[in-house]
Amino acid sequence: MSKSLQSLVSELTRTERALDQMETIANHDHLTGLPNRNALDSYLEDTISQTKESESALAFLYLDLDGFKRVNDTYGHQTGDELLKNVAHRLVSCLREGEMAVRLGGDEFLAILQFSPETVLDGTTTVANRMIKLLNDPFIFNGRVIHIGCSIGAAFWPQTAQDPAQLLAAADDALYASKISGKNRLTFYDAIRLKTS
């Protein structure tokens, strides 16, 4: 009886570990270890609910690396992969507890920041500029010094939109504006919307 019970407990423990591992795989990018879109959906559901209660604001920062394709073409995909891992680490270093950075795919990332409505604009500007600076600092791999940049588009919840998909699209539009206006900069969706209205 004792051996059967021990065997059952061991089997349950192994199953629980396997389930935890599967959940980690399902919710994290295999290369960078950052949360993926699956994790983002869960995070947003919980965070938007909490933000409504606390009357806070969220900033969606859509990031795209400037010069990443050149790195892949010049040094190969292995170096590109190492660069993405280091980019992820630098982005996470800019976040506070409760905030999130997600790899959307390729060299695109999303960061979600939390502020009070009064500080969301200044706070977002400060963090985004820190991210741009950090990603402009050189990366060193195997004695090679690699330089990239970073373009960012920003949109706010609930000011820009209340639906997460619309916010992501708005931040993506702002990112595109950053790219066409010279790269390596931050653009707010609300600013480009005012220009076109």
Contact map, one row per residue, 1 for C-alpha under 8 A:
11111000000000000000000000000000000000000000000000000000000000000000000000000000000000000000000000000000000000000000000000000000000000000000000000000000000000000000000000000000000000000000000000000
11111100000000000000000000000000000000000000000000000000000000000000000000000000000000000000000000000000000000000000000000000000000000000000000000000000000000000000000000000000000000000000000000000
11111110000000000000000000000000000000000000000000000000000000000000000000000000000000000000000000000000000000000000000000000000000000000000000000000000000000000000000000000000000000000000000000000
11111111000000000000000000000000000000000000000000000000000000000000000000000000000000000000000000000000000000000000000000000000000000000000000000000000000000000000000000000000000000000000000000000
11111111100000000000000000000000000000000000000000000000000000000000000000000000000000000000000000000000000000000000000000000000000000000000000000000000000000000000000000000000000000000000000000000
01111111110000000000000000000000000000000000000000000000000000000000000000000000000000000000000000000000000000000000000000000000000000000000000000000000000000000000000000000000000000000000000000000
00111111111000000000000000000000000000000000000000000000000000000000000000000000000000000000000000000000000000000000000000000000000000000000000000000000000000000000000000000000000000000000000000000
00011111111100000000000000000000000000000000000000000000000000000000000000000000000000000000000000000000000000000000000000000000000000000000000000000000000000000000000000000000000000000000000000000
00001111111110000000000000000000000000000000000000000000000000000000000000000000000000000000000000000000000000000000000000000000000000000000000000000000000000000000000000000000000000000000000000000
00000111111111000000000000000000000000000000000000000000000000000000000000000000000000000000000000000000000000000000000000000000000000000000000000000000000000000000000000000000000000000000000000000
00000011111111100000000000000000000000000000000000000000000000000000000000000000000000000000000000000000000000000000000000000000000000000000000000000000000000000000000000000000000000000000000000000
00000001111111110000000000000000000000000000000000000000000000000000000000000000000000000000000000000000000000000000000000000000000000000000000000000000000000000000000000000000000000000000000000000
00000000111111111000000000000000000000000000000000000000000000000000000000000000000000000000000000000000000000000000000000000000000000000000000000000000000000000000000000000000000000000000000000000
00000000011111111100000000000000000000000000000000000000000000000000000000000000000000000000000000000000000000000000000000000000000000000000000000000000000000000000000000000000000000000000000000000
00000000001111111110000000000000000000000000000000000000000000000000000000000000000000000000000000000000000000000000000000000000000000000000000000000000000000000000000000000000000000000000000000000
00000000000111111111000000000000000000000000000000000000000000000000000000000000000000000000000000000000000000000000000000000000000000000000000000000000000000000000000000000000000000000000000000000
00000000000011111111100000000000000000000000000000000000000000000000000000000000000000000000000000000000000000000000000000000000000000000000000000000000000000000000000000000000000000000000000000000
00000000000001111111110000000000000000000000000000000000000000000000000000000000000000000000000000000000000000000000000000000000000000000000000000000000000000000000000000000000000000000000000000000
00000000000000111111111000000000000000000000000000000000000000000000000000000000000000000000000000000000000000000000000000000000000000000000000000000000000000000000000000000000000000000000000000000
00000000000000011111111100000000000000000000000000000000000000000000000000000000000000000000000000000000000000000000000000000000000000000000000000000000000000000000000000000000000000000000000000000
00000000000000001111111110000000000000000000000000000000000000000000000000000000000000000000000000000000000000000000000000000000000000000000000000000000000000000000000000000000000000000000000000000
00000000000000000111111111000000000000000000000000000000000000000000000000000000000000000000000000000000000000000000000000000000000000000000000000000000000000000000000000000000000000000000000000000
00000000000000000011111111100000000000000000000000000000000000000000000000000000000000000000000000000000000000000000000000000000000000000000000000000000000000000000000000000000000000000000000000000
00000000000000000001111111110000000000000000000000000000000000000000000000000000000000000000000000000000000000000000000000000000000000000000000000000000000000000000000000000000000000000000000000000
00000000000000000000111111111100000000000000000000000000000000000000000000000000000000000000000000000000000000000000000000000000000000000000000000000000000000000000000000000000000000000000000000000
00000000000000000000011111110000000001000000000000000000000000000000000000000000000000000000000000000000000000000000000000000000000000000000000000000000000000000000000000000000000000000000000000000
00000000000000000000001111111000001111100000000000000000000000000000000000000000000000000000000000000000000000000000000000000000000000000000000000000000000000000000000000000000000000000000000000000
00000000000000000000000111111100111100100000000000000000000000000000000000000000000000000000000000000000000000000000000000000000000000000000000000000000000000000000000000000000000000000000000000000
00000000000000000000000010111111111100000000000000000000000000000000000000000000000000000000000000000010000000000000000000000000000000000000000000000000000000000000000000000000000000000000000000000
00000000000000000000000010011111100000000000000000000000000000000000000000000000000000000000000000000000000000000000000000000000000000000000000000000000000000000000000000000000000000000000000000000
00000000000000000000000000001111100000000000000000000000000000000000000000000000100110000000000000000000000000000000000000000000000000000000000000000000000000000000000000000000000000000000000000000
00000000000000000000000000001111110000000000000000000000000000000000000000000000000110010000000000000010000000000000000000000000000000000000000000000000000000000000000000000000000000000000000000000
00000000000000000000000000011111111000000000000000000000000000000000000000000000000000000000000000000000000000000000000000000000000000000000000000000000000000000000000000000000000000000000000000000
00000000000000000000000000011001111100000000000000000000000000000000000000000000000000010000000000001110000000000000000000000000000000000000000000000000000000000000000000000000000000000000000000000
00000000000000000000000000111000111111110000000000000000000000000000000000000000000000000000000000011110000000000000000000000000000000000000000000000000000000000000000000000000000000000000000000000
00000000000000000000000000111000011111110000000000000000000000000000000000000000000000000000000000000111000000000000000000000000000000000000000000000000000000000000000000000000000000000000000000000
00000000000000000000000000100000001111111000000000000000000000000000000000000000000000000000000000000111000000000000000000000000000000000000000000000000000000000000000000000000000000000000000000000
00000000000000000000000001100000001111111100000000000000000000000000000000000000000000000000000000000000000000000000000000000000000000000000000000000000000000000000000000000000000000000000000000000
00000000000000000000000000110000001111111110000000000000000000000000000000000000000000000000000000000000000000000000000000000000000000000000000000000000000000000000000000000000000000000000000000000
00000000000000000000000000000000001111111111000000000000000000000000000000000000000000000000000000000100000000000000000000000000000000000000000000000000000000000000000000000000000000000000000000000
00000000000000000000000000000000000011111111100000000000000000000000000000000000000000000000000000000000000000000000000000000000000000000000000000000000000000000000000000000000000000000000000000000
00000000000000000000000000000000000001111111110000000000000000000000000000000000000000000000000000000000000000000000000000000000000000000000000000000000000000000000000000000000000000000000000000000
00000000000000000000000000000000000000111111111000000000000000000000000000000000000000000000000000000000000000000000000000000000000000000000000000000000000000000000000000000000000000000000000000000
00000000000000000000000000000000000000011111111100000000000000000000000000000000000000000000000000000000000000000000000000000000000000000000000000000000000000000001000000000000000000000000000000000
00000000000000000000000000000000000000001111111110000000000000000000000000000000000000000000000000000000000000000000000000000000000000000000000000000000000000000000000000000000000000000000000000000
00000000000000000000000000000000000000000111111111000000000000000000000000000000000000000000000000000000000000000000000000000000000000000000000000000000000000000000000000000000000000000000000000000
00000000000000000000000000000000000000000011111111100000000000000000000000000000000000000000000000000000000000000000000000000000000000000000000000000000000000000000000000000000000000000000000000000
00000000000000000000000000000000000000000001111111110000000000000000000000000000000000000000000000000000000000000000000000000000000000000000000000000000000000000000000000000000000000000000000000000
00000000000000000000000000000000000000000000111111111000000000000000000000000000000000000000000000000000000000000000000000000000000000000000000000000000000000000000000000000000000000000000000000000
00000000000000000000000000000000000000000000011111111100000000000000000000000000000000000000000000000000000000000000000000000000000000000000000000000000000000000000000000000000000000000000000000000
00000000000000000000000000000000000000000000001111111111110000000000000000000000000000000000000000000000000000000000000000000000000000000000000000000000000000000000000000000000000000000000000000000
00000000000000000000000000000000000000000000000111111111000000000000000000000000000000000000000000000000000000000000000000000000000000000000000000000000000000000000000000000000000000000000000000000
00000000000000000000000000000000000000000000000011111111000000000000000000000000000000000000000000000000000000000000000000000000000000000000000000000000000000000000000000000000000000000000000000000
00000000000000000000000000000000000000000000000001111111000000000000000000000000000000000000000000000000000000000000000000000000000000000000000000000000000000000000000000000000000000000000000000000
00000000000000000000000000000000000000000000000000111111100000000000000000000000000000000000000000000000000000000001100000000000000000000000000000000000000000000000000000000000000000000000000000000
00000000000000000000000000000000000000000000000000111111110000000000000000000000000000000000000000000000000000000111100000000000000000000000000000000000000000000000000000000000000000000000000000000
00000000000000000000000000000000000000000000000000100011111000000000000000000000000000000000000000000000000000000111100100000000000000000000000000000000000111000000000000000000000000000000000000000
00000000000000000000000000000000000000000000000000100001111100000000000000000000000000000000000000000000000000011110000100000000000000000000000000000000000111000000000000000000000000000000000000000
00000000000000000000000000000000000000000000000000000000111110000000000000000000000000000000000000000000000000111110000100010000000000000000000000000000011110000000000000000000000000000000000000000
00000000000000000000000000000000000000000000000000000000011111000000000000000000000000000000000000000000000001111000000000000000000000000000000000000000011110000000001100100000000000000000000000000
00000000000000000000000000000000000000000000000000000000001111100000000000000000000000000000000000000000000001111000000000000001000000000000000000000001111000000000000000100000000000000000000000000
00000000000000000000000000000000000000000000000000000000000111110000000000000000000000000000000000000000000111100000000000000000000000000000000000000001110000000000000100110010000000000000000000000
00000000000000000000000000000000000000000000000000000000000011111000000000000000000000000000000000000000000111100000000000000000000000000000000000000111100000000000000000000010000000000000000000000
00000000000000000000000000000000000000000000000000000000000001111100000000000000000000000000000000000000001110000000000000000000000000000000000000000111000000000000000000000010000000000000000000000
00000000000000000000000000000000000000000000000000000000000000111111000000000000000000000000000000000000001100000000000000000000000000000000000000011110000000000000000000000000000000000000000000000
00000000000000000000000000000000000000000000000000000000000000011111000000000000000000000000000000000000000000000000000000000000000000000000000000011110000000000000000000000000000000110000000000000
00000000000000000000000000000000000000000000000000000000000000001111111000000000000000000000000000000000000000000000000000000000000000000000000000111000000000000000000000000000000000000000000000000
00000000000000000000000000000000000000000000000000000000000000001111111100000001000000000000000000000000001000000000000000000000000000000000000000010000000000000000000000000000000000000000000000000
00000000000000000000000000000000000000000000000000000000000000000011111110000000000000000000000000000000000000000000000000000000000000000000000000000000000000000000000000000000000000000000000000000
00000000000000000000000000000000000000000000000000000000000000000011111111000000000000000000000000000000000000000000000000000000000000000000000000000000000000000000000000000000000000000000000000000
00000000000000000000000000000000000000000000000000000000000000000011111111110011000000000000000000000000000000000000000000000000000000000000000001000000000000000000000000000000000000000000000000000
00000000000000000000000000000000000000000000000000000000000000000001111111111011000000000000000000000000000000000000000000000000000000000000000000000000000000000000000000000000000000000000000000000
00000000000000000000000000000000000000000000000000000000000000000000111111111000000000000000000000000000000000000000000000000000000000000000000000000000000000000000000000000000000000000000000000000
00000000000000000000000000000000000000000000000000000000000000000000011111110000000000000000000000000000000000000000000000000000000000000000000000000000000000000000000000000000000000000000000000000
00000000000000000000000000000000000000000000000000000000000000000000001111111111000000000000000000000000000000000000000000000000000000000000000000000000000000000000000000000000000000000000000000000
00000000000000000000000000000000000000000000000000000000000000000000001111111111000000000000000000000000000000000000000000000000000000000000000000000000000000000000000000000000000000000000000000000
00000000000000000000000000000000000000000000000000000000000000000000000110111111100000000000000000000000000000000000000000000000000000000000000000000000000000000000000000000000000000000000000000000
00000000000000000000000000000000000000000000000000000000000000000000000000111111110000000000000000000000000000000000000000000000000000000000000000000000000000000000000000000000000000000000000000000
00000000000000000000000000000000000000000000000000000000000000000000001100111111111000000000000000000000000000000000000000000000000000000000100000000000000000000000000000000000000000000000000000000
00000000000000000000000000000000000000000000000000000000000000000001001100111111111100000000000000000000000000000000000000000000000000000000000000000000000000000000000000000000000000000000000000000
00000000000000000000000000000010000000000000000000000000000000000000000000001111111110000000000000000000000000000000000000000000000000000000000000000000000000000000000000000000000000000000000000000
00000000000000000000000000000000000000000000000000000000000000000000000000000111111111000000000000000000000000000000000000000000000000000000000000000000000000000000000000000000000000000000000000000
00000000000000000000000000000000000000000000000000000000000000000000000000000011111111100000000000000000000000000000000000000000000000000010000000000000000000000000000000000000000000000000000000000
00000000000000000000000000000011000000000000000000000000000000000000000000000001111111110000000000000000001000000000000000000000000000000000000000000000000000000000000000000000000000000000000000000
00000000000000000000000000000011000000000000000000000000000000000000000000000000111111111000000000000000000000000000000000000000000000000000000000000000000000000000000000000000000000000000000000000
00000000000000000000000000000000000000000000000000000000000000000000000000000000011111111100000000000000000000000000000000000000000000000000000000000000000000000000000000000000000000000000000000000
00000000000000000000000000000000000000000000000000000000000000000000000000000000001111111110000000000000000000000000000000000000000000100000000000000000000000000000000000000000000000000000000000000
00000000000000000000000000000001010000000000000000000000000000000000000000000000000111111111000000001010000000000000000000000000000000000000000000000000000000000000000000000000000000000000000000000
00000000000000000000000000000000000000000000000000000000000000000000000000000000000011111111100000000000000000000000000000000000000000000000000000000000000000000000000000000000000000000000000000000
00000000000000000000000000000000000000000000000000000000000000000000000000000000000001111111110000000000000000000000000000000000001001100000000000000000000000000000000000000000000000000000000000000
00000000000000000000000000000000000000000000000000000000000000000000000000000000000000111111111000001000000000000000000000000000001000000000000000000000000000000000000000000000000000000000000000000
00000000000000000000000000000000000000000000000000000000000000000000000000000000000000011111111000011000000000000000000000000000000000000000000000000000000000000000000000000000000000000000000000000
00000000000000000000000000000000000000000000000000000000000000000000000000000000000000001111111000000000000000000000000000000000000000000000000000000000000000000000000000000000000000000000000000000
00000000000000000000000000000000000000000000000000000000000000000000000000000000000000000111111100000000000000000000000000000010011000000000000000000000000000000000000000000000000000000000000000000
00000000000000000000000000000000000000000000000000000000000000000000000000000000000000000011111110111000000000001000000000000000000000000000000000000000000000000000000000000000000000000000000000000
00000000000000000000000000000000000000000000000000000000000000000000000000000000000000000000011111100000000000000000000000000000000000000000000000000000000000000000000000000000000000000000000000000
00000000000000000000000000000000000000000000000000000000000000000000000000000000000000000000001111100000000000000000000000000000000000000000000000000000000000000000000000000000000000000000000000000
00000000000000000000000000000000000000000000000000000000000000000000000000000000000000000000000111110000000000000100000000000000000000000000000000000000000000000000000000000000000000000000000000000
00000000000000000000000000000000000000000000000000000000000000000000000000000000000000000000001111111000000000111100000000000000000000000000000000000000000000000000000000000000000000000000000000000
00000000000000000000000000000000001000000000000000000000000000000000000000000000000000000001001001111100000000111000000000000000000000000000000000000000000000000000000000000000000000000000000000000
00000000000000000000000000000000011000000000000000000000000000000000000000000000000000010011001000111110000011110000000000000000000000000000000000000000000000000000000000000000000000000000000000000
00000000000000000000000000000000011110010000000000000000000000000000000000000000000000000000000000011111000011100000000000000000000000000000000000000000000000000000000000000000000000000000000000000
00000000000000000000000000001001011110000000000000000000000000000000000000000000000000010000000000001111111111000000000000000000000000000000000000000000000000000000000000000000000000000000000000000
00000000000000000000000000000000000110000000000000000000000000000000000000000000000000000000000000000111111111000000000000000000000000000000000000000000000000000000000000000000000000000000000000000
00000000000000000000000000000000000000000000000000000000000000000000000000000000000000000000000000000011111110000000000000000000000000000000000000000000000000000000000000000000000000000000000000000
00000000000000000000000000000000000000000000000000000000000000000000000000000000000000000000000000000011111100000000000000000000000000000000000000000000000000000000000000000000000000000000000000000
00000000000000000000000000000000000000000000000000000000000000011001000000000000000100000000000000000011111110000000000000000000000000000000000000000000000000000000000000000000000000000000000000000
00000000000000000000000000000000000000000000000000000000000001111000000000000000000000000000000000000011111111000000000000000000000000000000000000000000000000000000000000000000000000000000000000000
00000000000000000000000000000000000000000000000000000000000001110000000000000000000000000000000000001111101111100000000000000000000000000000000000000000000000000000000000000000000000000000000000000
00000000000000000000000000000000000000000000000000000000000111100000000000000000000000000000000000001111000111110000000000000000000000000000000000000000000000000000000000000000000000000000000000000
00000000000000000000000000000000000000000000000000000000001111100000000000000000000000000000000000111100000011111000000000000000000000000000000000000000000000000000000000000000000000000000000000000
00000000000000000000000000000000000000000000000000000000011110000000000000000000000000000000000000111000000001111100000000000000000000000000000000000000000000000000000000000000000000000000000000000
00000000000000000000000000000000000000000000000000000000011110000000000000000000000000000000001000110000000000111110000000010000000000000000000000000000000000000000000000000000000000000000000000000
00000000000000000000000000000000000000000000000000000001111000000000000000000000000000000000000001100000000000011111000100000000000000000000000000000000000000000000000000000000000000000000000000000
00000000000000000000000000000000000000000000000000000001111000000000000000000000000000000000000000000000000000001111111100100000000000000000000000000000000000000000000000000000000000000000000000000
00000000000000000000000000000000000000000000000000000011100000000000000000000000000000000000000000000000000000000111111100000000000000000000000000000000000000000000000000000000000000000000000000000
00000000000000000000000000000000000000000000000000000011100000000000000000000000000000000000000000000000000000000011111100000000000000000000000000000000000000000000000000000000000000000000000000000
00000000000000000000000000000000000000000000000000000000000000000000000000000000000000000000000000000000000000000011111110000000000000000000000000000000000000000000000000000000000000000000000000000
00000000000000000000000000000000000000000000000000000000000000000000000000000000000000000000000000000000000000000011111111100000000000000000000000000000000000000000000000000000000000000000000000000
00000000000000000000000000000000000000000000000000000000111000000000000000000000000000000000000000000000000000000111111111110000000000000000000000000000000000000000000000000000000000000000000000000
00000000000000000000000000000000000000000000000000000000000000000000000000000000000000000000000000000000000000000000011111111000000000000000000000000000000000000000000000000000000000000000000000000
00000000000000000000000000000000000000000000000000000000000000000000000000000000000000000000000000000000000000000000001111111100000000000000000000000000000000000000000000000000000000000000000000000
00000000000000000000000000000000000000000000000000000000000000000000000000000000000000000000000000000000000000000010001111111110000000000000000000000000000000000000000000000000000000000000000000000
00000000000000000000000000000000000000000000000000000000001000000000000000000000000000000000000000000000000000001000000111111111000000000000000000000000000000000000000000000000000000000000000000000
00000000000000000000000000000000000000000000000000000000000000000000000000000000000000000000000000000000000000000000000011111111100000000000000000000000000000000000000000000000000000000100000000000
00000000000000000000000000000000000000000000000000000000000000000000000000000000000000000000000000000000000000000000000001111111110000000000000000000000000000000000000000000000000000000000000000000
00000000000000000000000000000000000000000000000000000000000000000000000000000000000000000000010000000000000000000000000000111111111000000000000000000000000000000000000000000000000000000000000000000
00000000000000000000000000000000000000000000000000000000000010000000000000000000000000000000000000000000000000000000000000011111111100000000000000000001000000000000000000000000000000000100000000000
00000000000000000000000000000000000000000000000000000000000000000000000000000000000000000000000000000000000000000000000000001111111110000000000000000000000000000000000000000000000000001100000000000
00000000000000000000000000000000000000000000000000000000000000000000000000000000000000000000010000000000000000000000000000000111111111000000000000000000000000000000000000000000000000000000000000000
00000000000000000000000000000000000000000000000000000000000000000000000000000000000000000110010000000000000000000000000000000011111111100000000000000100000000000000000000000000000000000000000000000
00000000000000000000000000000000000000000000000000000000000000000000000000000000000000000000000000000000000000000000000000000001111111110000000000001110000000000000000000000000000000011000000000000
00000000000000000000000000000000000000000000000000000000000000000000000000000000000000000000000000000000000000000000000000000000111111111000000000000000000000000000000000000000000000000000000000000
00000000000000000000000000000000000000000000000000000000000000000000000000000000000000000100000000000000000000000000000000000000011111111000000000000000000000000000000000000000000000000000000000000
00000000000000000000000000000000000000000000000000000000000000000000000000000000000000100100000000000000000000000000000000000000001111111100000000011100000000000000000000000000000000000000000000000
00000000000000000000000000000000000000000000000000000000000000000000000000000000000000000000000000000000000000000000000000000000000111111100000000111100000000000000000000000000000000000000000000000
00000000000000000000000000000000000000000000000000000000000000000000000000000000000000000000000000000000000000000000000000000000000011111110000000100000000000000000000000000000000000000000000000000
00000000000000000000000000000000000000000000000000000000000000000000000000000000000000000000000000000000000000000000000000000000000000111111000011110000000000000000000000000000000000000000000000000
00000000000000000000000000000000000000000000000000000000000000000000000000000000001000000000000000000000000000000000000000000000000000001111100011100000000000000000000000000000000000000000000000000
00000000000000000000000000000000000000000000000000000000000000000000000000000000000000000000000000000000000000000000000000000000000000000111111111000000000000000000000000000000000000000000000000000
00000000000000000000000000000000000000000000000000000000000000000000000000000010000000000000000000000000000000000000000000000000000000000011111111000000000000000000000000000000000000000000000000000
00000000000000000000000000000000000000000000000000000000000000000000000000000000000000000000000000000000000000000000000000000000000000000001111100000000000000000000000000000000000000000000000000000
00000000000000000000000000000000000000000000000000000000000000000000000000000000000000000000000000000000000000000000000000000000000000000001111110000000000000000000000000000000000000000000000000000
00000000000000000000000000000000000000000000000000000000000000000000000000000000000000000000000000000000000000000000000000000000000000000001111111000000000000000000000000000000000000000000000000000
00000000000000000000000000000000000000000000000000000000000000000000000000000000000000000000000000000000000000000000000000000000000000000111101111100000000000000000000000000000000000000000000000000
00000000000000000000000000000000000000000000000000000000000000000000001000000000000000000000000000000000000000000000000000000000000000000111100111110000000000000000000000000000000000000000000000000
00000000000000000000000000000000000000000000000000000000000000000010000000000000000000000000000000000000000000000000000000000000000000011110000011111000000000000000000000000000000000000000000000000
00000000000000000000000000000000000000000000000000000000000000001111000000000000000000000000000000000000000000000000000000000000000000110100000001111100000000000000000000000000000000000000000000000
00000000000000000000000000000000000000000000000000000000000000001110000000000000000000000000000000000000000000000000000000000000000100110000000000111110000000000000000000000000000000110000000000000
00000000000000000000000000000000000000000000000000000000000000111100000000000000000000000000000000000000000000000000000000000000001100110000000000011111000000000000000000000000000000111000000000000
00000000000000000000000000000000000000000000000000000000000000111100000000000000000000000000000000000000000000000000000000000000000100000000000000001111100000000000000000000010011000111100000000000
00000000000000000000000000000000000000000000000000000000000011110000000000000000000000000000000000000000000000000000000000000001000000000000000000000111110000000000000000000110010000011110000000000
00000000000000000000000000000000000000000000000000000000000011100000000000000000000000000000000000000000000000000000000000000000000000000000000000000011111000000000000000111111110000000111100000000
00000000000000000000000000000000000000000000000000000000001111000000000000000000000000000000000000000000000000000000000000000000000000000000000000000001111100000000000001110110000000000111100000000
00000000000000000000000000000000000000000000000000000000001110000000000000000000000000000000000000000000000000000000000000000000000000000000000000000000111110010000001101100100000000000001110000000
00000000000000000000000000000000000000000000000000000000111100000000000000000000000000000000000000000000000000000000000000000000000000000000000000000000011111111000001000000000000000000000000000000
00000000000000000000000000000000000000000000000000000000111100000000000000000000000000000000000000000000000000000000000000000000000000000000000000000000001111111100001000000000000000000000000000000
00000000000000000000000000000000000000000000000000000000110000000000000000000000000000000000000000000000000000000000000000000000000000000000000000000000000111111100000000000000000000000000000000000
00000000000000000000000000000000000000000000000000000000000000000000000000000000000000000000000000000000000000000000000000000000000000000000000000000000000111111100000000000000000000000000000000000
00000000000000000000000000000000000000000000000000000000000000000000000000000000000000000000000000000000000000000000000000000000000000000000000000000000001111111100001001000000000000000000110000000
00000000000000000000000000000000000000000000000000000000000000000000000000000000000000000000000000000000000000000000000000000000000000000000000000000000000111111111011000000000000000000000000000000
00000000000000000000000000000000000000000000000000000000000000000000000000000000000000000000000000000000000000000000000000000000000000000000000000000000000011111111011000000000000000000000000000000
00000000000000000000000000000000000000000000000000000000000000000000000000000000000000000000000000000000000000000000000000000000000000000000000000000000000000001111111000000000000000000000000000000
00000000000000000000000000000000000000000001000000000000000000000000000000000000000000000000000000000000000000000000000000000000000000000000000000000000000000001111111100000000000000000000000000000
00000000000000000000000000000000000000000000000000000000000000000000000000000000000000000000000000000000000000000000000000000000000000000000000000000000000000000011111110000000000000000000000000000
00000000000000000000000000000000000000000000000000000000000000000000000000000000000000000000000000000000000000000000000000000000000000000000000000000000000000001111111111000000000000000000000000000
00000000000000000000000000000000000000000000000000000000000100000000000000000000000000000000000000000000000000000000000000000000000000000000000000000000001110011111111111100000000000000000000000000
00000000000000000000000000000000000000000000000000000000000101000000000000000000000000000000000000000000000000000000000000000000000000000000000000000000001000000001111111110000000000000000000000000
00000000000000000000000000000000000000000000000000000000000000000000000000000000000000000000000000000000000000000000000000000000000000000000000000000000000000000000111111111000000000000000000000000
00000000000000000000000000000000000000000000000000000000000000000000000000000000000000000000000000000000000000000000000000000000000000000000000000000000011000010000011111111100000000000000100000000
00000000000000000000000000000000000000000000000000000000000111000000000000000000000000000000000000000000000000000000000000000000000000000000000000000000111000000000001111111110000000000001100000000
00000000000000000000000000000000000000000000000000000000000001000000000000000000000000000000000000000000000000000000000000000000000000000000000000000000110000000000000111111111000000000000000000000
00000000000000000000000000000000000000000000000000000000000000000000000000000000000000000000000000000000000000000000000000000000000000000000000000000000100000000000000011111111100000000000100000000
00000000000000000000000000000000000000000000000000000000000000000000000000000000000000000000000000000000000000000000000000000000000000000000000000000001111000000000000001111111110000000011100100000
00000000000000000000000000000000000000000000000000000000000001110000000000000000000000000000000000000000000000000000000000000000000000000000000000000011110000000000000000111111111000000110000000000
00000000000000000000000000000000000000000000000000000000000000000000000000000000000000000000000000000000000000000000000000000000000000000000000000000000100000000000000000011111111100000000000000000
00000000000000000000000000000000000000000000000000000000000000000000000000000000000000000000000000000000000000000000000000000000000000000000000000000000100000000000000000001111111110000010000100000
00000000000000000000000000000000000000000000000000000000000000000000000000000000000000000000000000000000000000000000000000000000000000000000000000000011100000000000000000000111111111111110000000000
00000000000000000000000000000000000000000000000000000000000000000000000000000000000000000000000000000000000000000000000000000000000000000000000000000010000000000000000000000011111111110000000000000
00000000000000000000000000000000000000000000000000000000000000000000000000000000000000000000000000000000000000000000000000000000000000000000000000000000000000000000000000000001111111100000000000000
00000000000000000000000000000000000000000000000000000000000000000000000000000000000000000000000000000000000000000000000000000000000000000000000000000000000000000000000000000000111111100000000000000
00000000000000000000000000000000000000000000000000000000000000000000000000000000000000000000000000000000000000000000000000000000000000000000000000000000000000000000000000000000011111111000000000000
00000000000000000000000000000000000000000000000000000000000000000100000000000000000000000000000000000000000000000000000000000000000000000000000000001110000000000000000000000000011111111000000000000
00000000000000000000000000000000000000000000000000000000000000000100000000000000000000000000000000000000000000000000000000000000000100000000000000001111000000000000000000000000011001111100000000000
00000000000000000000000000000000000000000000000000000000000000000000000000000000000000000000000000000000000000000000000000000000100100000000000000000111000000000000000000000000010001111110000000000
00000000000000000000000000000000000000000000000000000000000000000000000000000000000000000000000000000000000000000000000000001001100000000000000000000011110000000000000000000010010000011111000000000
00000000000000000000000000000000000000000000000000000000000000000000000000000000000000000000000000000000000000000000000000000000000000000000000000000001110000000000000000000110110000001111101100000
00000000000000000000000000000000000000000000000000000000000000000000000000000000000000000000000000000000000000000000000000000000000000000000000000000000111000000000000000100100000000000111111100000
00000000000000000000000000000000000000000000000000000000000000000000000000000000000000000000000000000000000000000000000000000000000000000000000000000000111000010000000001101100000000000011111110000
00000000000000000000000000000000000000000000000000000000000000000000000000000000000000000000000000000000000000000000000000000000000000000000000000000000001000010000000000000000000000000001111111000
00000000000000000000000000000000000000000000000000000000000000000000000000000000000000000000000000000000000000000000000000000000000000000000000000000000000000000000000000000000000000000011111111100
00000000000000000000000000000000000000000000000000000000000000000000000000000000000000000000000000000000000000000000000000000000000000000000000000000000000000000000000000000100100000000011111111110
00000000000000000000000000000000000000000000000000000000000000000000000000000000000000000000000000000000000000000000000000000000000000000000000000000000000000000000000000000000000000000000111111111
00000000000000000000000000000000000000000000000000000000000000000000000000000000000000000000000000000000000000000000000000000000000000000000000000000000000000000000000000000000000000000000011111111
00000000000000000000000000000000000000000000000000000000000000000000000000000000000000000000000000000000000000000000000000000000000000000000000000000000000000000000000000000000000000000000001111111
00000000000000000000000000000000000000000000000000000000000000000000000000000000000000000000000000000000000000000000000000000000000000000000000000000000000000000000000000000000000000000000000111111
00000000000000000000000000000000000000000000000000000000000000000000000000000000000000000000000000000000000000000000000000000000000000000000000000000000000000000000000000000000000000000000000011111
